Amino acid sequence: MSPRESHPSAVPARGGTDRPWVGAFYNPHLARETLDAAELFDHLAMADAPRAEDPFFAAVRERFVLLLHDYLGQLSEPYDETAIRRSRELAELYASPWVAEHFQCLHTQDGCFNLNYVFPPLYTEEFLQRFIANALLLKSRLERPLVMENVPGFFQVPASTLPEPVWLKRFFDATDTGFLLDLPHVWIEAEFAHRDPYEFLREFPLERVVEVHTGGVQQDEDLKAPWVAPTGPSDDMLDYTAYAVGLCPDVRAVTYDAFAPGLTAEVLIASVERVRERLGA
């Protein structure tokens, strides 16, 4: 039985003969190739709402488990009714077993400035309580599990008063939400902090992980440092992924995270194949 046939009543759990799903993000320009290689993909993550003119979405929706990973809002502020309604409609359209959002801040509280999506919250008590309150409200309205993804801290913000892993653990304990562990983000953050990525990883609340993201990391010429890229995961990243999955007792899915117009079918398919091979899936 395929994941789609068993979905949504049966979400796979690890242990015994069960294994996490292995999939990727849905790239509409590669829809035909994705459908042709459908047996490789247990699920697809949806970064954008489907376009009305997408001729393949109906077949994709019928064939795959779809995970809602669109931008919903930012949890440092309460969601308005429009954002909540859109989130619920997308979750129902996809029959998504959970809904994912980032711990990012996109705009300032006064609305005067917009920031990049990878800008993390301040890891302070005030921001923690705001995220907790707004996550609980969103979770109650979604009527399905909420999972939150870590974003990379590529520089230290002096105003933060709590270590990120401690802040995250307190958030998950207070909200009983799931953790979407983005491994390239942890890897990059460890690089900027001059930390061993394996040692740094073990500080995170891995018992809360529902989904793992893996993907490409390349040297960025502007940053003069590594950054996420729509390339295949390196051997080192695949080893890191296998290590992380082994530490996460309740992981349900492993997703190759690449969503870009320049991504090719060859890279997408080869990357998912390599993830499957490394995980023995």
N, C-alpha and C positions, 0 to 999 in steps of 0.2 A: 504494500500500500504506500503511495506517495505521500509526502507531507501535506500536499493540498487536499488529498482525499481524506486524510485523518483530521485535518484542520477544520474548525478551531477547537474542537472538544478535547483533542489530545495534543498538548505541547510536550515535546520530548524532554525527558529528564535524563541526566547522566547516571551511570551505574548499570551494572549488568551488561546487556548487549546494546543498550541505548547509546546514542552518540549525539553530539550537537549537530544541528543543521549547518551546512556550508553553503554560502551564497555570495551575492554581490549587490551593488546598487544597480537599479534600473537606469540604463542609459538609453533614451529613446532612439538615438541614432544607431544603436546596435541591437534594436529589438529583434530584427529578423534573425541575426546571428545567435542571439540569446535563445530564441525559441528553437532554432535548429540544434542547439547544444543543450536542450532543456534538462537532460538527465544529469548534467553537471551541477545544476542549481536547485538546492532545496528551497531557497527563498530569494526574494529580491527586496531590497530596501528602497523606499520611495522618497527621494530627496525633494521632488517637486510634485505638485498636483498634476494629474494627467492632462495633456492638452486635448482639446476637443477634436483637433485634426489628426491625432495620433491613430493611424490605422491599425496598430498592433495591440493597443492597450486592452481591448476586450479579450483577445487571446491570451495575453499575459496574465490578466486577472483570473481567467479560467484555469490557467495551467499552474501558477505558482502561489505559494504563500507570500503575501505582501506585508511588509513591515512599514508602518507609518513613521517616517523620519523627516518630515517636512518641518520648516520653521513655523512654530506655533505662537511664539511670543518670547518674552524674557521674564523669568520667574522672580526677578527683583521687584517687579511691579505686578499688581493684580491683572489678570486677563479680563478684557472686556467681553461683552456678550457675542460680538461678531467673531472674535478669535475662538471663543469656546465653541460656538456653533460650527465654524469651519473645521475645527479639530474633530468634533463628533462626526460630522458628515464624511470627512476623509477616512476616519477610523472605520466607519460603517461600510463605506465603499470598498475598502480594502479587506474588510473582515480581519483587521490586524489584531494579532494576539496580544500585542502591547503597543504603547505609543512612546516614541523617543523624543527627547528634547535635550538641548545643550545647557550647560551651566554658564552660558555666555551672557555678556552684557552688550547690547547693541546701541543703546542710546542713553544719554544722561537723563537724570531724573526730571530735569526741567524741560527735556525734549529739544534743547537747542543744538545738541551735537550728536552725530551718529558715529559709531565706532565699528571696527571690523568684528566679524562674528567670533573670532578666536580670542577676543579680549576677555579674560576671566573676571569673575566677581572679586571684590575685595574679600579676603578670607578673614572676616571679622565677626564678632558676635551679632552686630546689628544686621549685616547682610545675611548671616545664617538664619536668623529669626524671620527675616523677610522672605527668604527662599522657602523655608519650612511652611509658613502660613499660606503662601501662594501655591505651593505644590499640593498641599492638602486640599485646597479649594479646587484646583484643576483636576486632581485625581477623583474627587467626589463627583465631578460633572462628566468626566470621560466614561465612567462605568466600565473601565478596563484598566489593566495595570499600566503604570507610568514608569518609564526607565529614563535615567538622566546620564548624559555623556560628559566626561571630563574634557576640558579644553586645555591646550598647552600654555604653561606660563613661561614665556620666552624671556621674561625679565622679572626681577623681584620688585614688588611694590611695597615700599616701606610702611604704608598704612595698614597692610595686612598684619594681623596679630596672632593668627592660628596657622599651623602647618596645613597645607592643602589636604593630605590624607586624613588628618584629625577632623577638619571641617567637614569633609565628605562623610566620614563615619557618623558623625553626629547628625548630619542631615538625613542619611538613610535610616538610622535608628529611630529618628523622630517621625519620619514619614512612611516608613515601611515600603518605600519605592525600590525599584530595581536599579542596578548599576550597569550602564553601557560603558565598558572599559575600552577606550581607544588606545591601543598600544603604540602606534606612531606618536601620539601626543605625549605619552609617558616617556618614550624613548628620547624625543626631542627635548622635553623638559629636563630630563636627566643630563643630557648633553650640555645644555645651557647652565645647569647648576653644578657641573663637574662631578656628577654622581654616577655610580655604577647603576645601569638601568635595571639589572636584576635585583639588586639590593633595594633600590627605590620602589620598584613594583611591589615588593612584599609589604610595604608600609600601607598600601591601599586596602580598603575593606573588600577583599576579594570574595568573601562569603556572600556578598550582595550581587555579584555579577550575574546578569541574565544573558547579555550579548557581548561579544568581543569583536572589535574592529581591528583588522590588520591591513597593511598596504605598503606603498612605496615611500621611501624617504630619500631625498637627494640634496646635494649641496646647493644652496640658493646663493646666487652671485650677489644679490642685493644685501642679504643678511650676512653673507660670509659665514654661513652656518647651515646645518641641515634643516630641511623643511619638508612637509608632506608634498607628494608629487603623484600624478596619475601614471605611475610606473608599477611594474611588478614588485612584490616584496623580495628583498634580498634573502640570501641564505641565512644571514644573521637574524633578520626579522622573522623568518619562518621558524627558526629555532626559538626565538623569543615568544612567538605565538604558541608553539607547542608547550613551552614551559608555563606560560600563563594559563592556558586551558587546563593543564594539570593541577593548577593551584585553585581553580574556581569550581567548587563542588556542584553548583547549580547552573552552570552555563548552558543555555539552550541553543545558541546560534553563534556562528563565526562568520563575519561578513568581510569580504574584500572591499575595502573602502576606496573607490575611485569613481568620481562623477565629474566628467569633463568632456567638452566637445572634441578634444584632441585624443581621447582614449580610443585605441583601436581594438577591433574584435580579437586580434591575435594576442594582445596583452591581456585583455579581459579573460579570455578562455584559458590561456596558459597560466595566469595567476590563480584562478580558481582550481585548476588541475593541480598546481603545486601545493596549494593549501590543503587540498584533499589528501594528497600523497603524504605530506608531512604529518598530518593528523591521523593518518590511517583510516580515512573516511571514504 
